[in-house]
Amino acid sequence: MTMLTPPKDCSSMQELRDQIDALDKDLVALLASRATYIDRAIELKEINGWPARIPDRVEDVVSKVRQEAEAKGLEPDLVEKLWRQLIDWSIAREAIRIDLD
């Protein structure tokens, strides 16, 4: 993760933008890393004959990220929307791989 300057210490819009760009880069790297865990989930689901979508797990993940958002002072509804989209993408990716194999 990038070492960031705290927002209050940024003295210009360019400095703020640079910090936001660095955060975006880190977020993309984290999402790419998360995708490698989804790839492993695909393998394990194939081995065990599990479906791509496991509704209880989806709701567990959403509940956890909502709680984390609240704890960090971030809007839980926004985080839930983002995560549901991320989860849907992951499940679609799993479903394609599981169906093709």
Order of alpha helices (4+ residues) and beta strands (2+ residues): alpha-alpha-alpha
